[in-house]
Amino acid sequence: LPDAEDDIVEDSDDSIHIFTGHTGELYAVACSPTDPVLVATGGGDDKGFLWKIGHADWASELQGHTDSVSSLAFSHDGQLLASGGFDGLVKVWDTSGNLKSTLEGPGGGIEWIRWHPKGHLILAGSEDCTVWMWNADNGSCLNVFSGHGASVTCGDFTPDGKTICTGSEDATLRIWNPRSGESIHVVRGLTCLSISSDSTFAVTGSKDGSVHVVNITTGKVASSWASQTSSTEGDPESIECVSFAPKFPWAVSGGMDRNLTIWDLQNSSPRFICNHEEGVTCLAWLGASKFLATGCCDGRICIWNCLSGECVETFKGHEHAIQSLSVSSNLEFLVSVSMDGTA
């Protein structure tokens, strides 16, 4: 047995601001694209909050959801915030926390929310297998995308705003025409997705530990990488997060195999495999730099230099798994939310 004093060694807390307004696990975080200190968080206490880094006396509660606030997103102009709940509602707020409108329609919980890159259109995926698109300014429903056979767990507009990509627990990626609502292509097998800045490719991660790069125009799989976990270690571990690098020809994936893998897209091979002590749940690029943050099941956040594959910093403070990460618009702050109820 360890000595008694060994049990009370506490990890240091590297954070500069702790937000403790929530009374349950936190699921979502979003930093404003225009205000470097404005942050939105949502969680299992059915609440969302707007608060400011370094302004402990300023917070605005986002009231009205009757179930967990699962997703948050600021519009690209920073004027509006959308919150999605497991109550099936999407609510639109101004940056002071005043409710502008409530968007209804989905028959199940909201899994994610995205804004159109050039306007006030909102896209949301639901547990009821559908994806909805609304005009946030007047609250009207513009389209419903039906075709998935299970909860729609991820999705987004392409950066040019001309196409929609969605992923579902039915293990398919669907590529849609936003105007007609038609499904243009179906690609099978994924848990998470990210779209390239030129709107031509999507990278997807799967429960079987594989990663695929899909051509959005043709629906063809351009390249695939099998799980990096050898079969001797049992079942491959699920990929939880993927992304294209903002300015390098790389894709990255993180998962329950405790690895961040940095893929070279030109050679279709791993540049580096970055080991973690626990599973990787989420990631965020620090702007258009070579640095990437990963959030882990053990409550730690690691900063990686993706040119060298080295971990250059580890941030401690959370007591449970990191659920989501967001970077402030001026790149000075990294905000994390955790199952421990704090941001």
Steps between C-alpha positions, in 0.01 A plus 500: 500500500623854437589721792216720621668823392533368143123523460476874550752614240296736281577597142582865454236727346637690200181690416471880518120513531255237627131534422290314759147618416386155389368234738558197276730356236596737216459386140558801275716811473524773236723808487370808322666559160508878563524556879821341637363456855137396432430129558184286493470171690221244531445186700295231668337745741275613207675838508717706275708798607673790332802619699823691451857389564652718772159651592388278788208732578345477150279207400167467322292185537335361186166380640227297335639158405326213681778247439881499469657775288703283264633742240586867455619709206554870430405641160807587292439874544489452879156662533296194597538181705303181440447236770371149437349274765396140548150651526507525118508881502747746348500844664656813351646767733674833468841546663342643816301181555161630380286235326429594137309192384430131566528265201283188518448193284737211581338210684816414692791661680734738316846345447681798339450848355683682221453844338522570129841666431345805333164560671255433781398148397515227766554129436427245775516122521256303713464164671186443287718433187427842343697821435320837509588837349343828617527872430611634841381854428133411455484147646369336182592140411672488161556126457495161670757241387371143541681179412717397793391190689624602845597804708686765295810553715710743292473732205580839349473730202800495269701826539361631170146443635390305191484147641408325828675193641348297785601186687283260695503204736372303199871517400444710187620838377237676290573793267197726438384781273385773746238646261329181381556290814615210281770257613769513228734231633510242778830375647497227766668478842575792736468669845636853435587724206686814398493688168802646318531878462460476121167310537623200297573230759357366825704295748301251709579279800334167576412279795734233358797739535532575128528844336372585150547801273198547270472713186183707563435560128515136392419322827803275442739403782835656406704322769448282806712413800432199716515509879851561632422264792639155425256211504691339787365776726140388443231701325615823336394812688250755374622821331341789694628810314649588162611819327691637204799719590425865414813563294691171468419197280408290803199346666492406869295243690464421870328215673456250777823324400671787693664635186498818296605405147628768260445379143695616196232542232750506212654165593192348671710397799535599867758775564486455877305295753478702822434285806275609788447341840123477438259520207481815284147648495532833316750730328543862391756670278663812643410719203685428176813393689683168531366461855205280594324450835355163601255434783518168679300259715733567796413872507829613351556721196811450288647750251681336208749638248376314193819574304711306751237276663604624845276586795612852595258564788257316725223685683354352818209607716194298399405195706312311227488453122520802268187520282580791269763769424474846344760768418433874540497724193832669592662156564593599858262266684416131480171409671418145611183346644490179697285235663617656832252787451755777438631701208 
